[in-house]
Amino acid sequence: MRVLLVDDRDQLLLFLDSDPGLSPVPRWWITPGGGVEPGEGDVEAVVREVFEETGTRIAPSELVGPLATRVVVHGYSDVVTTQDEAFWFVRVPAFEVSTAGHTDQELLTMTDHRWWTRDELAATDEEVWPSAILTLWSQAEDWLRAGRATTAPATRDLGTVEESTVPV
């Protein structure tokens, strides 16, 4: 599960992830999120992951989504993984990010975080995963502006993509 976490200043939170097994170390920006634990539903996983990775609590009723799904293949220096991902959206009051809930692996690889504006994302040369992040953000905002409930419009299928630091 991945989440587009947007604050009341209209900024999206992304984490700078890396593959420390390569030199030079590649870096890319990702949304908060992670796996679904046994016995947990998608919504519960998003709520838990947001708290673990940012220190802020959200209510399940605040989530919009899933906006999109995809199958992603990640090739890193030490492993190749294939994941089913769903993207959710939530708007929150501005807050200071806490990484106190990060795992040892996250502390090793996620080296920074930043709140991005749409213009900054549109203009950056840095790698951002997923590449459709601005489209997903606009989709969620358009739905909410139209006065819809937090239930999202039809889920977009982003297909199968590769996001890798080494070819798979």
C-alpha positions as CSV (number, residue, x, y, z in Angstrom):
1,M,0.0,0.0,0.0
2,R,1.2,3.5,-0.9
3,V,-0.3,6.8,0.2
4,L,-0.3,10.3,-1.3
5,L,-0.1,12.3,1.9
6,V,-0.9,15.9,1.2
7,D,-0.9,18.7,3.8
8,D,-3.1,21.7,4.1
9,R,-0.4,23.8,2.4
10,D,-1.0,21.6,-0.7
11,Q,2.4,19.8,-0.4
12,L,3.0,16.1,-0.9
13,L,5.3,14.1,1.4
14,L,7.9,12.0,-0.2
15,F,10.8,10.0,1.2
16,L,14.3,9.8,-0.4
17,D,15.0,6.1,-0.7
18,S,18.3,4.6,-1.8
19,D,20.1,1.4,-2.7
20,P,23.3,1.4,-0.5
21,G,24.5,-1.8,-2.1
22,L,25.6,0.2,-5.2
23,S,28.2,2.8,-5.7
24,P,27.5,5.5,-6.4
25,V,24.4,5.1,-4.3
26,P,21.2,5.7,-6.4
27,R,18.4,7.7,-4.9
28,W,14.8,8.2,-5.7
29,W,11.7,9.7,-4.1
30,I,8.8,7.5,-2.9
31,T,5.4,7.9,-1.2
32,P,5.0,6.6,2.4
33,G,3.7,3.0,2.5
34,G,4.6,-0.6,2.7
35,G,3.2,-4.1,3.0
36,V,0.0,-5.5,4.4
37,E,0.5,-7.6,7.6
38,P,-1.2,-10.9,8.1
39,G,-4.8,-10.4,9.2
40,E,-4.8,-6.8,8.1
41,G,-6.9,-5.2,5.4
42,D,-5.6,-2.6,2.9
43,V,-7.1,0.4,4.8
44,E,-5.7,-0.8,8.1
45,A,-2.3,-1.2,6.4
46,V,-2.3,2.3,5.1
47,V,-3.3,3.8,8.5
48,R,-0.5,1.8,10.2
49,E,2.1,2.6,7.6
50,V,1.4,6.3,7.7
51,F,1.8,6.3,11.5
52,E,5.0,4.2,11.4
53,E,6.7,6.2,8.7
54,T,5.5,9.7,9.6
55,G,4.4,9.7,13.2
56,T,0.9,11.1,12.3
57,R,-2.4,9.3,12.8
58,I,-5.1,9.3,10.2
59,A,-8.6,7.8,10.4
60,P,-9.7,5.2,7.9
61,S,-12.6,7.5,6.9
62,E,-10.1,10.1,5.7
63,L,-8.7,7.9,3.0
64,V,-9.6,8.3,-0.7
65,G,-9.0,5.2,-2.7
66,P,-7.6,3.1,-3.9
67,L,-6.8,5.6,-6.7
68,A,-4.7,3.1,-8.7
69,T,-3.2,-0.3,-8.6
70,R,-0.2,-1.8,-10.3
71,V,2.3,-4.6,-10.2
72,V,5.8,-3.3,-9.7
73,V,9.1,-5.2,-10.1
74,H,11.9,-3.7,-8.1
75,G,15.5,-4.8,-8.8
76,Y,17.9,-3.8,-6.1
77,S,21.6,-4.7,-5.6
78,D,20.6,-7.6,-3.3
79,V,17.1,-8.7,-4.3
80,V,14.4,-8.6,-6.9
81,T,10.9,-8.3,-5.6
82,T,7.5,-8.2,-7.3
83,Q,4.7,-6.3,-5.5
84,D,1.1,-5.6,-5.9
85,E,0.6,-2.0,-5.0
86,A,-2.5,0.2,-4.4
87,F,-2.3,4.0,-4.1
88,W,-4.5,5.9,-1.6
89,F,-4.9,9.6,-0.9
90,V,-5.3,11.6,2.3
91,R,-5.2,15.3,3.2
92,V,-3.8,16.1,6.6
93,P,-3.0,19.2,8.6
94,A,0.7,20.2,8.3
95,F,2.9,18.4,10.7
96,E,6.5,17.6,11.5
97,V,7.5,14.2,10.3
98,S,8.8,11.7,12.8
99,T,10.9,8.7,11.7
100,A,10.9,7.1,15.1
101,G,8.7,4.2,13.8
102,H,11.1,3.4,10.9
103,T,12.5,-0.1,10.8
104,D,16.3,-0.6,10.7
105,Q,16.1,-1.2,7.0
106,E,14.1,2.0,6.5
107,L,16.6,4.0,8.6
108,L,19.4,2.6,6.4
109,T,17.8,3.3,3.0
110,M,15.4,6.2,3.5
111,T,17.8,9.0,4.0
112,D,15.6,12.1,3.9
113,H,12.0,13.4,3.5
114,R,10.5,16.4,1.9
115,W,7.2,18.1,1.3
116,W,6.8,18.9,-2.4
117,T,4.5,21.3,-4.3
118,R,3.0,20.3,-7.6
119,D,5.3,22.8,-9.4
120,E,8.4,21.4,-7.7
121,L,7.4,17.8,-8.7
122,A,6.6,18.9,-12.3
123,A,10.0,20.6,-12.6
124,T,12.3,18.1,-10.9
125,D,14.9,16.1,-12.7
126,E,15.1,13.7,-9.7
127,E,13.5,10.3,-10.0
128,V,10.1,9.9,-8.4
129,W,8.3,6.6,-8.0
130,P,5.6,6.3,-9.3
131,S,6.0,8.4,-12.4
132,A,2.2,9.0,-12.5
133,I,2.2,10.7,-9.1
134,L,1.0,14.1,-10.3
135,T,-1.8,12.4,-12.3
136,L,-2.9,10.5,-9.2
137,W,-2.8,13.6,-7.0
138,S,-4.9,15.5,-9.5
139,Q,-7.4,12.6,-9.8
140,A,-7.9,12.6,-6.0
141,E,-8.2,16.4,-5.8
142,D,-10.7,16.6,-8.7
143,W,-12.8,14.0,-7.1
144,L,-12.9,15.8,-3.7
145,R,-13.5,19.2,-5.4
146,A,-16.5,17.8,-7.1
147,G,-18.0,17.2,-3.6
148,R,-17.7,13.5,-3.6
149,A,-17.5,11.4,-0.5
150,T,-14.1,9.9,0.3
151,T,-14.9,6.8,-1.7
152,A,-12.7,7.2,-4.8
153,P,-13.7,7.1,-8.4
154,A,-12.9,3.9,-10.4
155,T,-9.5,2.6,-9.6
156,R,-7.0,3.2,-12.4
157,D,-4.9,0.2,-13.5
158,L,-1.3,1.3,-14.0
159,G,-0.3,-2.1,-15.3
160,T,3.0,-3.8,-14.7
161,V,6.1,-1.5,-14.3
162,E,9.7,-1.8,-13.4
163,E,11.4,0.5,-10.9
164,S,14.9,-0.7,-10.4
165,T,18.4,0.3,-9.5
166,V,19.7,-2.8,-11.4
167,P,18.2,-4.3,-14.5
168,V,15.9,-7.3,-13.9
